[in-house]
Amino acid sequence: MAPAAKKRKTARDAPKFLCLSCQTERTSSQFPDYNPSAECEHLIHTCKNCLKKWVEVQVECSAFVKKTAAEDGAGVDAAEGDERVRKGEVEEGKPNSLLFGIKCPHPDCKGVMRNVNVEMGATKKVYQKFAEIERKFIGDSTPGWRWCLDPSCEAGQVHKSTLSKQEQERQAAAKSPTKRTKKGKSKEAPVIVYEDNPAPIQADICTCHACGSQACVSCDRPWHEGETCDGYQIRIKDRMEEEDKALREIQSATKPCPGCAKRIQKNGGCPNMNCSQCDTNFCWNCASAYIRGRWCDCPHNRIPTHERAALGL
């Protein structure tokens, strides 16, 4: 007599766990492998779909957890700051005494989802919006804070001006393009020499601690070796206007793919698009990815409620 065939385990046999947000039992693969925040001490009770929706709603409603340096009292010293970076409580290149994030969806948890947690739990589009709001909050809340002007660098730091108040006023008053010199090749700071007043002024330069890029603090532009601020801006004015015009034309003729954010141009046909970069199938009219190739965010083509429930959305 042949032995009985072993019964294969199916998805129905897999153990299920209750998501406290949608009150639905789901398999372990439908839950993330981590808690919403490193501060959470509870079990993982929120499924992936609910976590994404939670973050999206909080960002759309601007329901952020915020704390400024003034509210936090004294600042954080360097040693404690490094320790907080190591633990993941703050990110490197951001002020240690600031707090900006989203509350954990668990009702009894006081944990805060920070930038790195939001990036893991949200869609790319929602995370980008969160990151932009966070950057503005940091810049507005931190005296002397400067973001690196290099497009490839996202670091920031507090910059303490090396100029006296009189030097700043004198530098701001110089309007004519004049010559600028450097005191030899020594370690001395660069100086600016104005034709109307030959007394040199030390240049106020912010050097990024992460990538080494230099920025002119006086005019908030990349460091312009050999030129005053006014002379530099006169020289690049036409070029910047051309670049801005070209950027506006590109943005008006293209839309970002909801999958990889690469901008795509449509040259005719129906609104059903496929990204050549990541193969995302999306609707050109509402710029949302199709669900099962049929539904999108257009008012006339949204997924029916019964289908949404069946798909666990």
Legacy VTK file of the C-alpha trace (Angstrom):
# vtk DataFile Version 3.0
C-alpha trace
ASCII
DATASET POLYDATA
POINTS 313 float
0.000 0.000 0.000
1.421 3.372 -1.053
1.962 5.924 1.741
-0.512 8.760 1.881
0.682 11.936 0.182
1.684 14.719 2.528
-0.792 17.544 2.635
0.663 20.838 1.461
0.278 23.821 3.694
-1.768 26.593 2.108
-2.242 30.255 2.972
-5.372 29.248 4.879
-3.296 27.065 7.219
-0.840 29.892 8.060
-1.303 31.421 11.517
-3.055 34.776 11.552
-2.692 37.794 13.789
-5.072 40.646 14.527
-4.276 44.129 13.216
-5.524 46.577 15.843
-6.062 49.305 13.235
-8.354 47.527 10.763
-9.463 44.778 13.189
-8.676 42.140 10.542
-6.760 38.899 11.016
-3.787 38.741 8.669
-0.828 36.460 8.013
2.641 37.391 9.268
3.759 38.389 5.750
1.168 41.197 5.807
2.841 42.769 8.840
6.167 44.658 8.799
9.222 43.052 10.429
9.664 46.049 12.716
7.668 48.339 14.995
6.686 51.802 13.700
9.357 53.419 15.908
12.548 52.364 17.692
10.898 53.731 20.862
7.977 51.251 20.694
7.974 48.526 23.334
4.792 46.710 22.248
4.308 43.833 19.807
3.822 44.519 16.111
0.067 45.185 15.918
-0.276 47.266 12.709
-0.286 45.688 9.241
1.658 47.176 6.333
-1.407 48.644 4.618
-2.690 50.313 7.793
0.754 51.720 8.608
1.019 53.284 5.143
-2.475 54.732 5.442
-1.757 56.052 8.958
1.381 57.887 7.832
-0.384 59.279 4.755
-3.292 60.673 6.809
-0.955 62.221 9.411
1.100 63.935 6.697
-1.989 65.188 4.848
-3.447 66.574 8.097
-0.065 67.954 9.271
-0.486 65.982 12.514
3.180 65.992 13.476
4.914 65.597 16.824
7.200 68.625 17.194
9.633 69.907 19.782
11.982 72.844 19.284
15.249 73.585 21.063
13.485 76.256 23.166
10.835 73.788 24.318
13.489 71.199 25.056
15.430 73.541 27.362
19.197 73.322 27.148
20.746 71.881 24.017
22.362 68.459 23.769
26.116 68.130 24.098
28.200 66.440 21.401
28.683 63.129 23.250
24.962 62.733 23.948
24.179 63.783 20.395
26.449 61.058 18.956
24.793 58.497 21.242
21.316 59.542 20.071
22.455 59.206 16.424
23.807 55.713 17.184
20.500 54.643 18.760
18.529 56.004 15.808
16.721 58.621 17.908
18.019 61.400 15.648
19.608 61.382 12.212
23.144 62.463 11.494
23.359 65.966 10.063
20.252 67.190 11.909
19.914 69.126 15.182
19.965 66.837 18.222
17.620 69.035 20.295
14.759 68.993 17.753
11.995 66.432 17.473
9.862 66.046 14.365
7.875 62.970 13.452
4.586 61.097 13.517
2.991 59.406 16.527
2.966 55.614 16.562
-0.508 54.329 15.507
-0.760 52.137 18.615
-3.196 54.012 20.932
-1.195 53.444 24.145
2.274 54.057 22.695
4.139 57.352 22.986
6.745 56.383 20.396
7.471 58.779 17.542
8.126 57.723 13.958
11.139 59.716 12.797
12.449 60.277 9.296
13.983 56.820 8.867
10.819 55.118 10.221
8.535 57.137 7.936
10.715 56.255 4.930
10.327 52.524 5.686
6.607 52.673 6.449
5.260 55.099 3.830
5.032 55.286 0.069
7.779 57.186 -1.731
5.430 60.068 -2.569
4.255 60.495 1.050
7.806 60.235 2.402
9.050 62.952 0.027
6.320 65.290 1.274
7.176 64.469 4.915
10.902 65.088 4.284
10.208 68.500 2.715
8.090 69.590 5.709
10.735 68.310 8.125
13.513 70.267 6.373
11.460 73.457 6.606
10.770 72.825 10.309
14.469 72.304 11.058
15.492 75.426 9.128
12.828 77.587 10.800
13.463 76.262 14.320
17.270 76.263 14.490
19.130 79.600 14.723
22.024 79.697 12.267
20.989 76.465 10.568
22.107 76.044 6.963
21.401 73.237 4.524
24.183 72.236 2.140
23.635 73.822 -1.294
25.098 70.835 -3.152
22.090 69.086 -4.825
23.589 65.651 -4.118
24.018 66.310 -0.370
21.220 66.417 2.223
23.299 67.366 5.261
22.899 70.519 7.325
24.640 72.216 10.215
24.617 75.260 12.468
26.872 77.979 11.062
28.327 80.656 13.300
29.276 83.723 11.287
32.932 84.729 11.416
32.082 88.341 10.559
31.395 91.149 12.989
28.151 93.100 12.640
30.046 96.058 11.076
31.715 93.771 8.523
28.365 92.243 7.586
26.847 95.727 7.072
29.818 96.863 5.009
29.733 93.734 2.844
25.992 94.133 2.247
26.482 97.790 1.240
28.966 96.978 -1.571
27.049 97.034 -4.842
29.590 97.351 -7.653
31.399 94.264 -8.975
34.864 94.584 -7.495
37.935 92.464 -7.203
38.436 89.833 -4.549
41.734 88.407 -3.386
43.033 85.575 -1.279
45.894 85.993 1.174
48.412 83.647 -0.400
48.053 79.880 -0.156
48.211 79.694 3.613
45.494 78.488 5.967
44.240 82.045 6.456
40.582 82.650 5.623
39.756 84.211 2.211
39.143 87.961 2.246
37.203 90.415 0.070
38.783 93.684 -1.045
36.434 96.441 -2.271
37.693 99.176 -4.603
35.761 101.872 -2.723
37.379 100.808 0.566
40.642 98.824 0.368
40.453 97.515 3.951
39.940 93.717 3.546
36.888 91.939 4.941
37.062 88.288 5.876
34.704 86.217 3.701
31.910 84.389 5.550
32.027 80.839 4.173
30.062 77.804 5.362
31.826 74.503 4.631
29.616 71.400 4.678
30.906 68.893 7.232
29.567 65.994 5.138
30.710 66.685 1.564
33.040 69.686 1.913
31.034 71.964 -0.409
31.408 75.669 0.354
28.667 78.292 0.355
28.790 82.073 0.600
26.680 82.988 3.628
26.300 86.619 2.568
24.320 85.840 -0.600
23.283 82.239 0.139
24.875 80.922 -3.048
27.669 78.429 -3.800
31.083 79.917 -3.019
32.101 82.232 -5.896
35.872 82.365 -5.972
37.205 85.643 -7.398
33.916 87.592 -7.322
31.852 89.636 -4.898
28.275 88.550 -4.203
26.810 91.295 -6.393
29.181 90.566 -9.282
28.449 86.840 -9.115
24.665 87.328 -9.156
24.854 89.744 -12.111
26.904 87.181 -14.060
24.569 84.237 -13.433
21.256 86.131 -13.614
20.573 85.373 -17.287
21.674 81.760 -16.928
19.417 81.199 -13.906
16.422 82.696 -15.709
17.016 80.347 -18.652
17.326 77.337 -16.344
14.137 78.287 -14.473
12.253 78.669 -17.759
13.462 75.269 -18.994
12.480 73.660 -15.671
8.968 75.139 -15.860
8.568 73.795 -19.412
9.704 70.320 -18.359
7.324 70.270 -15.386
4.364 71.396 -17.500
4.999 68.748 -20.197
5.847 65.792 -17.933
4.556 63.969 -14.864
6.435 61.895 -12.272
5.981 58.130 -12.257
4.248 57.108 -8.969
6.671 54.185 -8.705
10.140 55.682 -9.222
9.400 59.449 -9.568
11.134 59.627 -12.967
9.448 62.306 -15.088
7.612 60.971 -18.146
6.365 62.760 -21.244
3.169 61.643 -22.990
3.098 61.889 -26.784
-0.479 60.834 -27.459
-2.875 57.931 -26.956
-4.962 56.929 -23.938
-4.088 57.792 -20.304
-2.876 54.226 -19.549
0.908 54.597 -19.114
3.820 52.232 -18.426
7.053 53.592 -16.972
10.114 52.503 -18.979
12.256 52.764 -15.835
10.330 50.628 -13.287
7.427 49.268 -15.403
4.766 50.817 -13.142
1.357 50.893 -14.826
-0.345 54.198 -13.972
-3.010 56.681 -15.048
-1.756 59.854 -16.717
-4.782 61.910 -15.619
-4.449 61.353 -11.847
-0.807 60.104 -11.753
-1.694 57.103 -9.544
-0.723 53.464 -10.089
-3.502 51.255 -11.423
-4.891 48.612 -9.058
-5.165 45.316 -10.954
-4.811 47.294 -14.170
-8.290 48.782 -13.801
-8.770 51.245 -10.965
-7.025 54.510 -10.175
-7.706 57.748 -8.244
-9.827 59.371 -10.964
-13.334 60.143 -9.543
-15.051 58.011 -12.207
-12.652 55.072 -11.889
-12.088 54.503 -8.168
-12.030 50.955 -6.814
-15.454 49.830 -5.479
-15.798 49.310 -1.721
-16.404 45.538 -1.984
-13.315 45.099 -4.178
-11.231 47.177 -1.765
-12.273 44.931 1.126
-11.532 41.777 -0.879
-8.015 43.028 -1.637
-7.423 44.035 1.971
-6.999 47.742 1.140
LINES 1 314
313 0 1 2 3 4 5 6 7 8 9 10 11 12 13 14 15 16 17 18 19 20 21 22 23 24 25 26 27 28 29 30 31 32 33 34 35 36 37 38 39 40 41 42 43 44 45 46 47 48 49 50 51 52 53 54 55 56 57 58 59 60 61 62 63 64 65 66 67 68 69 70 71 72 73 74 75 76 77 78 79 80 81 82 83 84 85 86 87 88 89 90 91 92 93 94 95 96 97 98 99 100 101 102 103 104 105 106 107 108 109 110 111 112 113 114 115 116 117 118 119 120 121 122 123 124 125 126 127 128 129 130 131 132 133 134 135 136 137 138 139 140 141 142 143 144 145 146 147 148 149 150 151 152 153 154 155 156 157 158 159 160 161 162 163 164 165 166 167 168 169 170 171 172 173 174 175 176 177 178 179 180 181 182 183 184 185 186 187 188 189 190 191 192 193 194 195 196 197 198 199 200 201 202 203 204 205 206 207 208 209 210 211 212 213 214 215 216 217 218 219 220 221 222 223 224 225 226 227 228 229 230 231 232 233 234 235 236 237 238 239 240 241 242 243 244 245 246 247 248 249 250 251 252 253 254 255 256 257 258 259 260 261 262 263 264 265 266 267 268 269 270 271 272 273 274 275 276 277 278 279 280 281 282 283 284 285 286 287 288 289 290 291 292 293 294 295 296 297 298 299 300 301 302 303 304 305 306 307 308 309 310 311 312
